Each structure stands twice: as structure tokens, then as C-alpha cells.
Amino acid sequence: MVAQEDVIELAKRRGFFFGANGAYGGVAGFYTYGPNGAAVKDNLESAWRDRFTVRQGNMEIEAPTIMPEAVFEASGHLDGFDDMLVECPECGESHRADHLTEDNTDIEEAESLPVPEVEELIREHDLRCPSCDAALSGEPVEEFNLMFETSIGPGTGQPGYLRPETAQGIFVEFPRLKEYARNRLPFGVTQIGPAYRNEISPRKGIIRVREFTQAELETFIDPEEDEPPLHEVEDVEVTLYPATEQEDEEGEAYTTTVGEAIEKGVIGSDWVGYYLGVAQGWYERVGVDMDRFRFRQHLPGELAHYAADCWDAESEVGAAGIAAGSSGDGEEPRDGGDWIEITGFAYRSDYDLSKHAEHSGESFTVFKQYDEPKTVERAAVDPDMATLGPEFGGDAGAVADALQTLAERDPDAFDANEVEVEVDGDEMTVDSDVANFSVETVTENGEHITPHVVEPSFGIDRIVYTVIEHAYRTDEVDDEERTYLALDPEMAATDAAVFPLVSNDDRLLDLADEVTGDLRAAGLSVEYDDSGSIGRRYRRQDEVGTPFCVTVDRDGVEGDDPDTVTVRERDSARQVRVPVREVADELDALLDPEDDRAFDALTAAYDEIETGVETA
Ligand code: GAP
């Protein structure tokens, strides 16, 4: 397994990603994607859109990234979106108290522990400041809200926040979105875009940053009726690490099928199970190594304030600071890397829509039409306003409303001579006779229900990192060591590179231009490179994961094979000589995800050129 430092170094050198604002010293937690990284990220987002928007028949929206305070009061983020912070008394550096605990003890999920317990662990293990080694024992652990605050408009403005999850942009627009869905459940809305969290200690390159991209799907369902198409995924094999296994000292992750895990109650929600199955196939498609991947259930104390059940997709990446299995300066060899959360799958119940309904006064319900009209008994009141008016003055209307609510909630209360209702925090007593309580028989065509939400929430940056690291390989070609990225062609930044062997022969340059034009006309993204030795040009493309290199050499313009080029496959470094007029069609077919043709098809059809590869 490669160390994270090596991947981050390659990422910077080859234009995948690097710390932003370097000219001004940089600010931790912000990264710029270079040309190769931006292209890989874009490919990953397209693959996500294809699977979770288009193929699922969902709608995609794009909402603002700054939202007013009221949204986050309602969503619970103002009160509950905190991380544990401990500040060093010597150097003043802030640290995530739960991460320090996890890094220095056997505890895996310190986030799920209460604050006093984390303070106690810091004391017990004499944890020290990672920056200056001062003792942190006895320092208070505080809850730190992760949202970035801003002010909207000039002057003091109104407070706003950069959204900490894209999801809220979907929830607040529900009253309109349900109209686009013709008021029929279930329906899904997706969004890909930036989210912002003022992380206490951003670290590990793009794995923990302050601005990142989420791809989220909010599925709105009727919990009583809507079922996912489980038959599509019930046989999909998944590696699960349930809460029970995490709590058991001997426990470990195991492989099962989605269908079996749901049947045995390991996955509590059919909908969450369904999305684990769909996502499993997608991770395979984009190149996550399935031997370094699992679904981990949240421990009870770890659940977000909105979540009723939650599973994370986790990938294993090289440990920071030391390559797994190797022994660095005085450090013990490690068998594995770090497990990072790349996606959260949450059953959010009706939490979000109910909260927004309560705080905004808008309707966040859907009218559910019955198959047949139903005759039901309805408790109702018809208060005598001539009595309520003089008795309660301006509150009389509110008292009447409260009586109706009480009738629906607790009709038996009207058996007593008096009933009590609360208006603006004050208890009011009303004679039952004045309420005129009755039970009516009515015919109803349907009811208003608040949908439940099932949410897969993908962290695009962490998946980009995983895909790059899991593709990282070294071997020897022609007695020279090389590093290459075995990226799936759908993810690679460039489809093909074209090289004229030398840059001082017009015939080679003209043919290289012609081939580049043909490939671009076929829709391939092509890099043209005529600088440096041919070996170096191959190494450059190998390191960014370009699947094919096309070289125009002298044999291709004269000699026995005129109008031919060599085509080299990245992973095997095998080369074949292909006629110029065929090359665009051949590469187009090899790159087509729907076409399972392999490079062997070319070696069978054309002359292969001898090269030597040894895999390290
Ligand atoms: N709407 C649900 C939600 O936001 P989350 O688990 O907090 O859930 C979803 O975030 C995903 O976003 C995570 O699985 C992770 O991949 C990514 N993510 C969260 N915080 C991040 C950070 N600081 N840097 C990079 N990615 C992050």
C-alpha cells in the first residue's frame, strides 16, 4: 500500500490537486484541482449523475450555497453541528479531541463518546499537543460549531451561513419540488455542489477540507407504502461492519448479500439496503478496490442529529506518515491503512421536512389519494365565540384553534366538564359545553402526509482521492522503474496522448497533427506532447493514468509500414502498429464502457512490438 504522502506528492507534481492560495502562504483546508484532477473529478461527477440521477429517474437541482439563518435553526445545524475541540495551553493550536483520542488509544469512534468521557481519556492517556508536545490533560473539551457564518447584504445585514451539506437546498425547496413530481411519492432529487465546514484540524490532503463537493440524493417516500426495487440488488455481495461487530472485541467485517443482510435485520431499512447495493456497483465501476472497501454501521452515539439509521461506505487508504507494512523512523510496521468515510447512507425519517414545516409555516406534505374514498369519524369542535370572545379577548381565535387540535389529539378530554389548552405558553381553561365537541362521520379522498427521506450522501473529493490511490502502481518497464495510475478509462483525465517521435521532422509532425485531429473528432480527449525523450513522455502519461499513447515514428511515414502509428496500452506497456485510418475507431471502441473489448483485440489484429514489463 502506498503512503498518503506519495500520492499527495504525485498529485501536486502532476496537476491533480495542491494546497490553494500558495502565493499568499496558503490556508489549511482549501485545495485547488489542477487540470488532471479537475478532469478526474468531472468524470467522477458525470458517472455519479449517470447512475444516481439519470438511471434512477431522479431530478437534479442547483440551489444557492449561502442560506439564511432560519434554515439552519430549523435543520438543527445551529445547535447540533459541532465537533469536539481541545486547545493547547502552550501554543494555542486547536485539535479535534476525538481524533487525538482515536490516534493515541485503541478507541475507534471517539466521536460517539460524551465530552466528559473524552476529557477523561485525554487525562488517562496523558495525551499531548501534536504541534508542541505540551500536556493536554485537564484542558476543557468544547463543542465547536462547524458552520461558516456570513452576513447577507450591506451594513449589519442578516446572518447567513455557507451550507454545511447540499441536502438543505433540496429540503427547503420541497414545496415546489413536489409539484414538479406531480405530488406523487416516491421521488428523488439530486444535487452536486460545494459544501463548507470550518473543520478544526483539516488534514490529509483533500480528505478533510473546509470546502468540498458533495453529491447527494434525497429520496422522498411514503414510509407506509413505498418499497424499493430490492430484486435489483438482493444478490449483490457487500462487506458489512455492523455496530454489533464493532462493539465486540473479536468482531470483524464480513461478506454477505444485500438480501440476506436485510432478511436478518442487520440492515434495518430496505431503502438503505437498496442504496448500499446500487452504490456497491458504482464504486466498482469508478475503480474503488473492493478489497479495501466496506460498509460500516454507525454506533448509536455516532448518529447525526437527523439520522434514524446510518451506514458509511469506507475505503482503506495508505496510512498518513508511514507506508503500511514498512517501518519508518522508529515507528512500528502497520498491517493496514486508514479507513475513511467516503459516503453516508442515512434514513432521515420525516425529521427535516417536519422541522422546516414547523419553522416556516409552509406545507411540506404531500396529498396521498386513497384508492377508494374512506368514511372516517372525525372529532371536531364548534366553539361558541360569543362566550370565548369576552372571556379571552384577543386570544379567543387561538383558543378555538387549540380546542380543535386537542379534539383531534385527545377526544376523551372533552368527557370532563372543563378542558385545558395552551396558548403562547399560558394554560387556559374552557368549559367543555362552550367547545361544542362532536364526532362527525366524513368521507375523505386522501390525507396529507409528511414524506420520509432516505439519503445517500457522497463526498466527491474523498472518492477522487480513493480512486487515485487505489489505482497507484509501480513496476519495471525496459529495466526502468515506473509509477502509473491504473485508472478506469472512464475516470482518466485524458483518453489518449499523441507523440511525434522527434520534433524536427515535418512529415512526423504533420501525421501526428492529423492523428490528433482524428481522435478529437471522434470525441476523445487528447494530449499532444512533443517535448523530451519518448521514454519520459510515456512516464508522464503513465503517472496521470492516460490509458493509451499513440506514437508517430519514422516507420509510420516511410519504410515497410507507411501510414501507421504505434498504440501503447498503459498497464501492460504492450504496443501494436495500427493503420492511421483505423486508430480513432479502435481507440473509441476500447474506451467505450459499454464495449468489453480488450487490448488483446488489437494484438490479435495487428503486429505487436516487443517491450519488457515486470510488475513490482
Ligand atoms: N447530508 C449528509 C451529510 O452531509 P456527512 O456524512 O456529514 O453527511 C457526507 O457528509 C460525505 O461528505 C462524507 O461521507 C464525506 O465523504 C464528505 N465529507 C464530509 N466532511 C468532509 C470534509 N471536511 N472534507 C471532505 N469531505 C467531507
Residues whose N, C-alpha, C, O or C-beta is under 5 A from the ligand:
A	BS01	GAP	P164 E165 A167 R197 E199 I206 I207 R208 V209 F212 E341 I342 T343 G344 S457 F458 G459 D461 R462
